Amino acid sequence: MKLINNIKNYCGAALLIGAASAVTLNSCTEKIDDGNLYTFTGEMMVDHFENNPETFSSYLEILGKVHPSRRSESTMQDLLDARGHYTCFAPTNEAIALYIDSLFKIGEVTSKNVSELPDSVAEAIVFNSIIQNGENEAIPTTMFQEGAIATNMNDRYISISYGVDEENNTMTFVNIDSKIIQGDIEENGYIHAIDHVLSPSNATIADVVMTTDNTKLFGELLQLTGWDRKLSKVKDERWELFPEEGGYEEYLAGTA
């Protein structure tokens, strides 16, 4: 009988402890106000390209061929289909066709088919066309200023210049040759449609310093000291190699 009473006492104590725990947990649970929660329902850049195949189908196909880096399994299409701040100077189908035709005429490519573009050509088209703004907001045309505005994913400067047409309408040019025919398409950043594939700028940091009014004197000093040549180096892909591929060790050994 004593054993039965002890069991009853233990069970009763356990029930009391469980009830107290439940009360304690409930009292510590915070009710979250979900009034400000939302789900993003707008378009990404890739959505816009897919919804306008008559203008951007070639560019979209090329985005699907190119990877952000040598060690990435995702493509640039995946990148532009995610949240972020991108400024994209997207060439139209006609612009890409003209560019491929020019390469075909000089023997740089053996086919005019977009799907058969060599990786190097596809990468040049894509990396030259995109500014990855990181934590900063993407750049609308209202924020453009004449001269260099940022570097693209090929670590080359994007420069802006202006002109007028026969009717005295202002035209915006990117890297001199590419005219913006439709700007400020706002998605996860800004798309600016251009009529020619963006050619890479050959401007280095020293070039930009020497052509900017308030830094020209410093630019002359760079020339006098030889630092203008040291600042001419562009993208170094050796640091993108996996350690097991020997990139870092080869770099230190001077053999990469």
BAKOLLUM-752298 format. One line per field, with one value per residue: x, y negated, z negated of N, C-alpha, C in turn; residue in three letters; residue number from 1. Coordinates in nm, 3 decimals. Each point is the difference from the previous one (the first is absolute). Example, Ala and Ser with C-alpha at 12.3 -4.5 7.8 and 13.67 -1.06 7.14 Angstrom:
2
n.xx: c(1.319 -0.035);
n.yy: c(0.569 -0.105);
n.zz: c(-0.780 0.072);
ca.xx: c(-0.089 0.082);
ca.yy: c(-0.119 -0.119);
ca.zz: c(0.000 -0.006);
c.xx: c(0.090 -0.077);
c.yy: c(-0.120 -0.109);
c.zz: c(0.000 -0.073);
donu: c(ALA SER);
kevo: c(1 2);
***
This chain:
256
n.xx: c(0.083 0.108 0.033 -0.130 -0.001 0.122 -0.050 -0.110 0.083 0.078 -0.108 -0.050 0.119 0.007 -0.128 0.030 0.113 -0.069 -0.100 0.090 0.063 -0.119 -0.035 0.119 -0.007 -0.128 0.041 0.098 -0.106 0.077 -0.109 0.041 0.015 -0.084 -0.041 0.133 -0.033 0.086 -0.057 0.125 -0.078 0.098 0.037 0.074 0.127 0.024 -0.092 0.061 0.117 -0.052 -0.052 0.122 -0.035 -0.092 0.034 -0.021 -0.057 0.073 -0.026 -0.126 0.009 0.062 -0.092 -0.072 0.091 -0.014 0.112 -0.046 0.047 0.126 -0.024 -0.077 -0.096 -0.036 -0.099 0.034 -0.068 0.061 0.114 -0.040 -0.019 0.095 -0.032 0.007 0.114 -0.060 0.102 -0.097 0.105 -0.127 0.083 -0.064 -0.098 -0.044 0.022 -0.047 -0.102 -0.002 0.010 -0.084 -0.077 0.031 -0.022 -0.111 -0.014 0.048 -0.087 -0.055 -0.108 -0.041 -0.085 -0.112 -0.002 -0.093 -0.064 0.066 -0.032 0.127 0.044 0.116 -0.067 -0.064 0.113 0.064 -0.097 -0.003 0.129 0.011 -0.111 0.063 -0.060 0.079 -0.109 -0.008 0.046 0.058 -0.079 -0.078 0.053 -0.095 -0.060 -0.090 0.072 -0.016 0.131 0.038 0.053 0.098 -0.091 0.061 0.040 0.010 -0.062 0.044 -0.035 -0.088 0.041 -0.117 0.003 -0.044 -0.062 -0.014 -0.109 -0.020 -0.127 -0.050 -0.083 0.129 -0.033 0.008 0.117 -0.016 0.132 0.022 0.116 -0.049 -0.003 -0.035 -0.108 -0.043 -0.073 0.018 -0.017 0.060 0.024 -0.087 0.095 0.084 -0.024 0.087 -0.088 0.110 -0.099 0.096 0.040 0.105 0.058 0.004 0.075 0.102 -0.008 0.091 -0.090 0.116 0.035 0.122 -0.059 -0.080 0.107 0.067 -0.119 0.012 -0.077 -0.061 0.039 -0.004 0.022 -0.084 -0.079 0.041 -0.024 -0.115 -0.011 0.034 -0.076 -0.073 -0.071 -0.007 0.122 0.034 -0.073 0.069 0.042 -0.063 -0.107 0.023 -0.019 0.129 -0.054 -0.059 0.124 -0.052 0.019 -0.089 -0.039 0.053 -0.111 -0.029 0.030 -0.064 -0.097 0.011 -0.004 -0.094 -0.069 -0.094);
n.yy: c(0.120 0.007 0.107 0.038 -0.035 0.064 0.099 -0.003 -0.006 0.098 0.068 -0.025 0.025 0.107 0.024 -0.028 0.072 0.097 -0.016 -0.003 0.103 0.054 -0.034 0.044 0.109 0.014 -0.026 0.084 0.053 -0.062 -0.070 0.048 -0.129 0.071 -0.113 -0.002 0.127 0.027 0.040 0.005 -0.080 -0.090 -0.056 0.105 -0.030 0.121 -0.033 -0.116 0.061 0.087 -0.107 -0.027 0.121 -0.082 -0.037 0.096 0.075 -0.069 -0.115 0.039 0.042 -0.114 -0.063 0.089 -0.057 -0.114 0.034 -0.042 0.121 0.032 -0.037 -0.077 0.073 -0.110 -0.054 -0.086 0.091 0.094 -0.064 -0.027 0.127 -0.063 -0.018 -0.129 -0.066 0.009 -0.051 0.024 -0.010 0.035 0.067 -0.061 0.074 -0.117 -0.052 0.109 -0.002 -0.132 0.021 0.103 -0.072 -0.102 0.086 0.037 -0.128 -0.011 0.101 -0.088 0.019 0.126 -0.052 -0.033 0.127 -0.062 0.114 -0.039 -0.107 -0.027 0.071 -0.023 0.021 0.110 0.035 -0.036 0.055 0.104 0.030 -0.036 0.074 0.054 -0.088 0.065 -0.068 0.127 -0.068 -0.057 -0.102 0.064 -0.023 -0.088 -0.031 -0.024 0.109 0.011 0.004 -0.101 0.103 0.053 0.100 0.106 0.111 0.067 0.112 -0.073 -0.071 -0.039 -0.122 -0.033 -0.054 -0.119 -0.017 -0.122 0.005 -0.051 0.030 0.034 0.050 0.001 0.128 -0.007 0.051 0.114 -0.011 0.129 -0.029 -0.117 0.132 0.032 -0.014 -0.066 0.105 0.059 -0.100 0.028 0.120 -0.027 0.084 0.104 -0.125 -0.041 0.020 -0.017 0.002 0.065 -0.082 0.005 0.116 -0.003 -0.087 0.078 -0.076 -0.069 -0.078 -0.039 0.036 0.015 0.065 0.061 0.023 0.032 0.056 0.010 -0.106 0.044 0.094 -0.092 -0.087 0.068 -0.006 -0.126 -0.004 0.063 -0.082 -0.105 0.062 0.016 -0.060 -0.078 0.051 -0.023 -0.107 0.050 0.078 0.099 0.067 0.045 0.101 -0.018 -0.107 0.029 0.046 0.122 -0.001 0.102 -0.105 -0.043 -0.072 0.011 0.131 0.016 -0.076 0.062 0.110 -0.083 0.116 -0.068);
n.zz: c(0.000 -0.081 0.073 -0.009 -0.132 -0.007 0.074 -0.077 -0.104 0.051 0.033 -0.122 -0.053 0.078 -0.030 -0.127 0.008 0.067 -0.087 -0.100 0.060 0.023 -0.129 -0.045 0.082 -0.036 -0.126 0.047 0.053 0.093 0.001 0.116 0.014 0.073 -0.052 -0.033 -0.017 0.100 0.108 0.049 0.071 -0.004 0.115 0.030 0.019 -0.047 -0.091 -0.009 -0.003 -0.087 -0.058 0.042 0.048 0.051 -0.123 -0.091 0.092 0.085 -0.062 -0.012 0.124 0.026 -0.072 0.066 0.082 -0.065 -0.064 -0.119 -0.028 0.003 -0.124 0.072 -0.057 -0.063 0.068 0.093 0.067 -0.073 0.024 0.123 -0.038 -0.069 -0.128 0.027 0.021 0.117 0.069 0.087 0.080 0.019 0.081 0.097 0.050 0.051 -0.120 -0.057 0.086 -0.015 -0.130 -0.001 0.079 -0.081 -0.102 0.062 0.033 -0.124 0.001 -0.084 0.076 -0.009 -0.088 0.063 -0.036 -0.072 0.020 0.108 -0.073 0.025 -0.103 0.061 0.114 -0.041 -0.061 0.111 0.072 -0.083 -0.024 0.128 -0.005 -0.105 -0.078 -0.081 -0.037 -0.033 -0.104 0.105 0.017 0.087 0.121 -0.028 0.114 -0.096 -0.029 0.132 0.013 0.074 0.064 -0.069 -0.006 0.050 -0.063 0.114 0.029 0.102 -0.110 0.089 0.025 -0.052 0.120 -0.036 0.115 0.046 0.077 0.119 0.031 0.121 -0.091 -0.031 0.010 -0.131 0.034 -0.065 -0.005 0.013 -0.060 0.025 0.024 -0.122 0.074 -0.105 0.039 -0.117 -0.085 -0.115 0.053 -0.097 -0.038 -0.011 0.031 0.094 0.098 0.075 0.089 0.066 0.096 -0.080 0.021 -0.132 0.064 -0.034 -0.107 0.066 -0.061 -0.051 -0.124 0.051 0.101 -0.088 -0.078 0.111 0.018 -0.132 0.014 -0.109 0.086 0.099 -0.099 -0.075 0.110 0.007 -0.131 0.027 0.105 -0.073 -0.089 0.111 -0.095 0.106 0.024 -0.126 0.030 0.100 -0.100 0.065 0.031 -0.123 0.087 -0.027 -0.058 0.116 0.013 -0.006 -0.132 0.012 0.075 -0.113 0.014 -0.129 -0.005 0.119 -0.052 -0.121 0.076 0.045 -0.008 -0.068);
ca.xx: c(-0.083 0.092 0.058 -0.101 -0.009 0.119 -0.017 -0.099 0.065 0.093 -0.079 -0.058 0.107 0.036 -0.105 0.013 0.118 -0.033 -0.092 0.076 0.086 -0.085 -0.034 0.122 0.030 -0.100 0.020 0.120 -0.021 -0.037 -0.086 0.064 -0.091 0.033 -0.064 0.096 0.062 -0.052 0.066 0.033 -0.079 0.039 0.083 0.144 0.049 -0.021 -0.142 -0.020 0.059 -0.085 -0.128 0.023 0.095 0.025 0.108 0.109 0.018 0.142 0.074 -0.038 0.069 0.141 0.007 -0.007 0.125 0.114 0.005 0.061 0.142 0.042 -0.037 -0.145 -0.083 -0.114 0.027 -0.036 -0.147 -0.039 0.037 -0.094 -0.133 0.000 -0.002 0.129 0.001 0.077 -0.023 0.023 -0.008 -0.035 -0.010 -0.117 0.028 0.064 0.136 0.081 0.016 0.100 0.131 0.046 0.030 0.130 0.102 0.002 0.070 0.145 0.043 0.006 -0.095 -0.023 -0.144 -0.078 -0.100 0.029 0.025 0.133 0.102 0.105 -0.018 0.069 -0.082 -0.119 0.039 0.029 -0.128 -0.073 0.073 0.011 -0.131 -0.063 0.063 -0.051 0.011 0.020 -0.089 -0.050 -0.114 0.029 0.016 -0.093 0.058 0.000 0.122 0.115 0.077 0.093 0.124 -0.011 -0.096 0.024 0.064 -0.088 0.046 0.128 0.093 0.026 -0.087 -0.114 0.002 -0.121 0.014 -0.129 -0.002 -0.135 -0.032 -0.037 -0.110 0.053 -0.033 0.120 0.026 0.099 0.087 0.078 0.129 0.008 -0.067 -0.129 -0.103 -0.112 -0.125 -0.104 0.068 -0.072 -0.095 0.033 -0.029 0.094 0.103 -0.048 0.040 0.007 0.016 0.095 -0.010 0.124 0.065 0.090 0.142 0.072 0.078 0.141 0.044 0.049 -0.017 0.083 -0.067 -0.113 0.054 0.059 -0.101 -0.097 0.050 0.060 0.108 0.097 0.135 0.040 0.024 0.133 0.097 0.001 0.081 0.140 0.057 -0.018 -0.111 -0.110 0.014 -0.030 -0.144 -0.068 -0.039 -0.143 -0.047 0.092 -0.086 0.071 -0.051 -0.127 0.025 -0.007 0.134 0.048 0.043 0.137 0.007 0.067 0.139 0.066 0.016 0.112 0.123 0.025 -0.013 -0.138);
ca.yy: c(-0.120 -0.113 -0.014 -0.062 -0.142 -0.069 -0.017 -0.108 -0.127 -0.033 -0.038 -0.131 -0.099 -0.013 -0.079 -0.139 -0.057 -0.017 -0.112 -0.123 -0.024 -0.049 -0.140 -0.079 -0.011 -0.085 -0.138 -0.051 -0.003 -0.134 -0.004 -0.086 -0.075 0.031 -0.100 -0.059 0.103 0.002 0.087 -0.073 0.052 -0.069 0.072 -0.007 -0.032 0.117 -0.001 -0.101 0.053 0.110 -0.054 -0.082 0.076 -0.069 -0.096 0.046 0.146 0.034 -0.034 0.098 0.126 -0.016 0.000 0.138 0.069 -0.059 0.016 -0.118 0.023 0.134 0.100 -0.007 0.088 -0.077 -0.081 -0.141 -0.003 0.025 -0.117 -0.109 0.045 -0.004 -0.135 -0.068 -0.132 0.012 -0.094 0.088 -0.060 0.121 -0.018 0.059 0.109 -0.059 -0.040 0.121 0.052 -0.085 0.026 0.132 -0.013 -0.066 0.098 0.103 -0.055 -0.002 0.135 0.023 0.109 0.078 0.014 -0.115 0.051 -0.041 0.118 0.051 -0.097 0.047 -0.048 -0.127 -0.106 -0.011 -0.064 -0.141 -0.068 -0.007 -0.070 -0.141 -0.065 0.001 -0.055 0.063 -0.113 0.042 -0.059 -0.126 0.010 -0.001 -0.137 -0.046 -0.102 -0.130 -0.009 0.002 -0.122 0.022 0.061 0.134 0.007 0.119 0.107 0.113 0.128 0.029 -0.095 -0.111 -0.113 -0.038 -0.146 -0.059 -0.125 -0.047 -0.061 -0.034 0.050 -0.101 -0.081 -0.064 0.078 0.047 0.143 0.045 0.105 0.076 0.033 -0.074 0.054 0.064 -0.098 0.051 -0.021 0.003 0.002 0.001 0.110 0.028 0.135 0.011 -0.090 -0.073 0.044 -0.103 0.069 -0.071 0.041 0.068 0.071 -0.091 0.029 -0.029 -0.124 0.021 -0.096 0.052 -0.096 -0.117 -0.076 -0.072 -0.107 -0.104 -0.069 -0.064 -0.136 -0.029 0.094 0.005 -0.020 0.128 0.088 -0.030 0.059 0.144 0.020 -0.031 0.102 0.133 0.071 0.017 0.134 0.099 -0.001 0.039 0.141 0.022 0.116 0.110 0.113 0.105 0.008 0.070 0.144 0.070 0.028 0.131 -0.007 -0.051 -0.139 -0.086 0.042 -0.038 -0.144 -0.033 0.049 -0.078 0.084 -0.005);
ca.zz: c(0.000 -0.006 0.135 0.087 -0.038 0.050 0.145 0.019 -0.034 0.108 0.119 -0.026 0.009 0.142 0.065 -0.043 0.067 0.141 0.013 -0.027 0.117 0.111 -0.028 0.017 0.142 0.064 -0.040 0.065 0.145 0.047 0.118 0.100 0.086 0.139 0.086 0.092 0.081 0.136 0.097 0.122 0.112 0.123 0.096 0.001 0.133 0.087 0.036 0.105 0.123 0.046 0.044 0.119 0.082 0.127 -0.022 -0.085 -0.004 0.022 -0.121 -0.102 0.031 -0.033 -0.147 -0.044 0.034 -0.071 -0.145 -0.064 -0.020 0.040 -0.100 -0.021 0.081 0.048 0.119 -0.014 0.001 -0.139 -0.079 0.026 -0.040 -0.145 -0.055 0.005 0.061 0.124 0.110 0.116 0.131 0.075 0.145 0.063 0.094 0.117 -0.038 -0.009 0.136 0.065 -0.061 0.045 0.143 0.012 -0.037 0.105 0.117 -0.022 -0.037 -0.145 -0.026 0.122 0.017 -0.043 -0.093 -0.138 -0.082 0.030 -0.034 -0.093 -0.136 -0.020 0.059 -0.084 -0.125 0.027 0.018 -0.127 -0.107 0.035 -0.001 -0.132 -0.119 -0.122 -0.091 -0.138 -0.099 0.053 0.090 0.143 0.050 0.103 0.088 -0.068 -0.080 0.089 0.022 0.110 -0.046 -0.059 -0.110 -0.081 0.075 0.027 -0.054 0.063 -0.063 0.092 -0.028 0.081 0.014 0.057 0.076 0.052 0.132 0.045 0.133 0.097 -0.053 -0.121 -0.119 -0.070 0.003 -0.099 0.054 -0.096 0.061 0.127 0.118 -0.027 -0.036 -0.080 0.074 -0.102 -0.128 -0.128 -0.020 -0.140 -0.050 -0.111 0.052 0.118 0.133 0.102 0.128 0.086 0.141 0.038 -0.110 -0.069 0.018 -0.125 -0.006 -0.025 -0.101 -0.128 -0.109 0.030 0.106 -0.059 -0.084 0.084 0.081 -0.090 -0.020 -0.130 -0.035 0.110 -0.051 -0.058 0.113 0.054 -0.093 0.025 0.121 -0.029 -0.089 0.059 -0.062 0.095 0.059 -0.103 -0.022 0.124 -0.005 -0.019 -0.076 -0.027 -0.031 -0.075 -0.136 0.001 0.003 -0.128 -0.053 0.043 0.139 0.002 0.043 -0.098 -0.010 0.124 -0.001 -0.087 0.061 0.122 0.120 0.049);
c.xx: c(0.087 0.061 -0.096 -0.012 0.119 -0.010 -0.096 0.063 0.095 -0.074 -0.060 0.104 0.039 -0.103 0.010 0.118 -0.029 -0.091 0.073 0.089 -0.079 -0.036 0.120 0.032 -0.098 0.022 0.122 -0.015 -0.049 -0.088 0.057 -0.107 0.040 -0.063 0.093 0.073 -0.061 0.080 0.024 -0.073 0.038 0.085 0.147 0.042 -0.027 -0.146 -0.026 0.056 -0.088 -0.132 0.012 0.100 0.033 0.115 0.122 0.025 0.147 0.083 -0.031 0.071 0.148 0.020 0.002 0.125 0.116 -0.012 0.068 0.149 0.032 -0.045 -0.150 -0.074 -0.125 0.040 -0.036 -0.151 -0.053 0.026 -0.102 -0.143 -0.012 -0.002 0.140 -0.015 0.090 -0.038 0.041 -0.022 -0.022 -0.009 -0.123 0.042 0.074 0.145 0.092 0.025 0.107 0.140 0.055 0.039 0.137 0.114 0.015 0.082 0.150 0.052 0.011 -0.097 -0.026 -0.149 -0.068 -0.111 0.039 0.038 0.140 0.111 0.107 -0.022 0.062 -0.081 -0.125 0.032 0.026 -0.130 -0.069 0.073 0.016 -0.132 -0.060 0.089 -0.066 0.019 0.014 -0.103 -0.061 -0.118 0.049 -0.010 -0.104 0.065 0.005 0.124 0.126 0.069 0.102 0.133 -0.026 -0.096 0.025 0.078 -0.098 0.060 0.128 0.108 0.045 -0.100 -0.114 0.000 -0.124 0.037 -0.135 0.017 -0.144 -0.022 -0.041 -0.109 0.036 -0.046 0.129 0.010 0.110 0.079 0.080 0.127 0.006 -0.093 -0.143 -0.102 -0.110 -0.129 -0.122 0.067 -0.096 -0.114 0.031 -0.046 0.080 0.126 -0.059 0.056 -0.001 0.028 0.089 -0.001 0.128 0.055 0.105 0.145 0.074 0.076 0.146 0.054 0.044 -0.029 0.077 -0.066 -0.113 0.049 0.050 -0.101 -0.109 0.058 0.072 0.107 0.109 0.144 0.053 0.030 0.137 0.109 0.008 0.086 0.148 0.066 -0.012 -0.114 -0.119 0.005 -0.035 -0.150 -0.078 -0.048 -0.149 -0.023 0.105 -0.081 0.070 -0.056 -0.135 0.017 -0.017 0.143 0.054 0.044 0.139 0.013 0.080 0.149 0.079 0.024 0.121 0.133 0.035 -0.016 -0.141 -0.013);
c.yy: c(-0.125 -0.027 -0.071 -0.148 -0.080 -0.027 -0.114 -0.136 -0.044 -0.048 -0.139 -0.110 -0.025 -0.083 -0.147 -0.068 -0.027 -0.119 -0.132 -0.034 -0.056 -0.145 -0.089 -0.022 -0.092 -0.146 -0.062 -0.008 -0.137 0.011 -0.101 -0.068 0.023 -0.100 -0.059 0.103 0.000 0.100 -0.079 0.062 -0.067 0.087 -0.012 -0.032 0.114 0.009 -0.097 0.050 0.111 -0.052 -0.089 0.068 -0.068 -0.100 0.064 0.151 0.040 -0.027 0.100 0.133 -0.007 -0.002 0.142 0.081 -0.039 0.019 -0.122 0.013 0.144 0.107 0.005 0.096 -0.072 -0.083 -0.145 -0.017 0.022 -0.124 -0.113 0.039 0.003 -0.145 -0.060 -0.137 0.005 -0.112 0.074 -0.078 0.113 -0.029 0.071 0.115 -0.053 -0.038 0.121 0.060 -0.080 0.031 0.134 -0.005 -0.066 0.094 0.108 -0.048 0.000 0.134 0.028 0.109 0.070 0.020 -0.127 0.039 -0.035 0.119 0.057 -0.099 0.062 -0.062 -0.138 -0.117 -0.024 -0.073 -0.149 -0.079 -0.024 -0.084 -0.149 -0.075 -0.019 -0.065 0.068 -0.101 0.036 -0.059 -0.132 0.023 0.004 -0.143 -0.031 -0.109 -0.137 -0.020 0.003 -0.136 0.030 0.049 0.137 -0.002 0.119 0.101 0.115 0.129 0.049 -0.094 -0.110 -0.111 -0.011 -0.153 -0.046 -0.128 -0.034 -0.061 -0.036 0.059 -0.116 -0.094 -0.064 0.069 0.052 0.151 0.034 0.117 0.064 0.048 -0.044 0.053 0.050 -0.103 0.067 -0.032 0.014 0.015 0.018 0.102 0.057 0.139 0.017 -0.080 -0.077 0.064 -0.122 0.071 -0.083 0.059 0.062 0.073 -0.091 0.043 -0.034 -0.131 0.035 -0.093 0.072 -0.103 -0.127 -0.087 -0.085 -0.116 -0.115 -0.077 -0.063 -0.133 -0.019 0.098 0.006 -0.014 0.129 0.101 -0.022 0.057 0.151 0.032 -0.017 0.110 0.141 0.079 0.015 0.138 0.108 0.011 0.046 0.144 0.013 0.132 0.111 0.119 0.107 0.017 0.070 0.151 0.058 0.026 0.133 0.003 -0.062 -0.146 -0.087 0.034 -0.041 -0.150 -0.041 0.042 -0.075 0.079 -0.007 -0.098);
c.zz: c(0.000 0.136 0.093 -0.032 0.051 0.150 0.028 -0.027 0.112 0.124 -0.018 0.013 0.145 0.074 -0.036 0.068 0.147 0.021 -0.020 0.118 0.115 -0.021 0.024 0.147 0.071 -0.036 0.067 0.151 0.043 0.123 0.098 0.085 0.145 0.097 0.104 0.086 0.140 0.083 0.127 0.118 0.133 0.090 -0.037 0.143 0.098 0.044 0.116 0.133 0.059 0.056 0.124 0.093 0.132 -0.013 -0.066 0.001 0.017 -0.125 -0.112 0.023 -0.037 -0.151 -0.056 0.029 -0.091 -0.151 -0.063 -0.024 0.037 -0.097 -0.025 0.092 0.051 0.121 -0.028 0.006 -0.141 -0.085 0.017 -0.033 -0.152 -0.047 0.004 0.062 0.124 0.095 0.126 0.130 0.101 0.150 0.056 0.091 0.123 -0.031 -0.005 0.138 0.076 -0.052 0.048 0.148 0.020 -0.036 0.107 0.120 -0.017 -0.051 -0.148 -0.045 0.132 0.029 -0.049 -0.098 -0.144 -0.087 0.022 -0.030 -0.089 -0.138 -0.021 0.054 -0.085 -0.131 0.019 0.013 -0.134 -0.103 0.029 -0.019 -0.138 -0.105 -0.120 -0.113 -0.147 -0.094 0.050 0.093 0.145 0.052 0.108 0.085 -0.067 -0.085 0.087 -0.002 0.108 -0.054 -0.062 -0.117 -0.092 0.084 0.018 -0.057 0.067 -0.052 0.095 -0.025 0.100 0.007 0.074 0.077 0.061 0.138 0.036 0.138 0.091 -0.050 -0.133 -0.129 -0.063 0.005 -0.100 0.059 -0.114 0.070 0.147 0.108 -0.024 -0.048 -0.081 0.074 -0.090 -0.136 -0.117 -0.006 -0.137 -0.040 -0.129 0.036 0.116 0.126 0.091 0.132 0.092 0.141 0.055 -0.123 -0.060 0.020 -0.128 0.009 -0.027 -0.108 -0.127 -0.108 0.029 0.108 -0.056 -0.084 0.087 0.084 -0.084 -0.046 -0.133 -0.045 0.108 -0.049 -0.062 0.111 0.063 -0.090 0.018 0.121 -0.030 -0.082 0.055 -0.059 0.093 0.064 -0.102 -0.027 0.122 -0.002 -0.028 -0.071 -0.010 -0.048 -0.081 -0.140 -0.005 0.005 -0.139 -0.051 0.048 0.146 0.013 0.034 -0.096 -0.010 0.124 0.005 -0.085 0.062 0.129 0.127 0.059 0.114);
donu: c(MET LYS LEU ILE ASN ASN ILE LYS ASN TYR CYS GLY ALA ALA LEU LEU ILE GLY ALA ALA SER ALA VAL THR LEU ASN SER CYS THR GLU LYS ILE ASP ASP GLY ASN LEU TYR THR PHE THR GLY GLU MET MET VAL ASP HIS PHE GLU ASN ASN PRO GLU THR PHE SER SER TYR LEU GLU ILE LEU GLY LYS VAL HIS PRO SER ARG ARG SER GLU SER THR MET GLN ASP LEU LEU ASP ALA ARG GLY HIS TYR THR CYS PHE ALA PRO THR ASN GLU ALA ILE ALA LEU TYR ILE ASP SER LEU PHE LYS ILE GLY GLU VAL THR SER LYS ASN VAL SER GLU LEU PRO ASP SER VAL ALA GLU ALA ILE VAL PHE ASN SER ILE ILE GLN ASN GLY GLU ASN GLU ALA ILE PRO THR THR MET PHE GLN GLU GLY ALA ILE ALA THR ASN MET ASN ASP ARG TYR ILE SER ILE SER TYR GLY VAL ASP GLU GLU ASN ASN THR MET THR PHE VAL ASN ILE ASP SER LYS ILE ILE GLN GLY ASP ILE GLU GLU ASN GLY TYR ILE HIS ALA ILE ASP HIS VAL LEU SER PRO SER ASN ALA THR ILE ALA ASP VAL VAL MET THR THR ASP ASN THR LYS LEU PHE GLY GLU LEU LEU GLN LEU THR GLY TRP ASP ARG LYS LEU SER LYS VAL LYS ASP GLU ARG TRP GLU LEU PHE PRO GLU GLU GLY GLY TYR GLU GLU TYR LEU ALA GLY THR ALA);
kevo: c(1 2 3 4 5 6 7 8 9 10 11 12 13 14 15 16 17 18 19 20 21 22 23 24 25 26 27 28 29 30 31 32 33 34 35 36 37 38 39 40 41 42 43 44 45 46 47 48 49 50 51 52 53 54 55 56 57 58 59 60 61 62 63 64 65 66 67 68 69 70 71 72 73 74 75 76 77 78 79 80 81 82 83 84 85 86 87 88 89 90 91 92 93 94 95 96 97 98 99 100 101 102 103 104 105 106 107 108 109 110 111 112 113 114 115 116 117 118 119 120 121 122 123 124 125 126 127 128 129 130 131 132 133 134 135 136 137 138 139 140 141 142 143 144 145 146 147 148 149 150 151 152 153 154 155 156 157 158 159 160 161 162 163 164 165 166 167 168 169 170 171 172 173 174 175 176 177 178 179 180 181 182 183 184 185 186 187 188 189 190 191 192 193 194 195 196 197 198 199 200 201 202 203 204 205 206 207 208 209 210 211 212 213 214 215 216 217 218 219 220 221 222 223 224 225 226 227 228 229 230 231 232 233 234 235 236 237 238 239 240 241 242 243 244 245 246 247 248 249 250 251 252 253 254 255 256);
***
